[in-house]
């Protein structure tokens, strides 16, 4: 039986767009795609230079779509969607680490206002990670937050004797 990691993520990127982007900016910053039906040369490059690609499974990489706000007067310039299913990729945390590094690379050029990604692995659970322009608010996982809320409610129950 295959083990799948299902991924959904989004990045909001703020920019005044004073200079045009290089045509391959997003590919260089976030990573290339390797699809199931990509030519052999792309698969060879993905195996030889995995750091140039988005996270891979045995049937290809994650996918990316970039939306550019047509209203040039808005600072919310781009939205980057990251999504896909990775076959035989066991550790959802690896995807979270890659996403964090991708946000760091974007942040070198633009402002990442906020971002969130969830990687759900069939066997090894779900990891969620968020980015906020305010560094102190980065990285808390929903599972950790729910655990904290549960612990607080348990403590309140113990205090009342119920």
C-alpha positions, 0 to 999 in steps of 0.5 A: 500500500502506498503512503501519501502526503497531501499538501495545501499551502498559500503564501501572500506576498506584498510588493510595490512592484517597482521593478519587473520580476525575472521570468523564472523568479518563482521557479528559482525561489520556490522550486521547479515542478516535476510532473508524472508525465515530465520528460526524462531529462526533468526527472534526471535533473530532479534526482541529480539536483533535488534542491532545485525542485519542490518536494518530490514523491515517487510520481512527481513534485508538488505544484505551484500556481502564482496569481498576480493582483491586476490592481497595481495600486494594491500592496498585496501583489501575489498569491502563491498556491502550493498543492499536491499529493506526494506518493511514498513521502513519509515525513510531513515535517520535511515539507514544512521545513522546505516551505519555511525555507521558501518563505525565507527566500521570498522574504529576501526580495519581498514581504511575506505578509502571511503564509500557511501550509498543511502536510497530511501523511497517511501514516505519520500524521498532519503538520501545519505551519504558519508564517506571519510578518511578525516573527513572534507569531510564526510557526505554531502548529494547530495541533500544538494549539489544540493540545494547549487548549485541551490542557487548559480545559482539563486544568479548569475541570480539575480545579472545580472538581467536576 
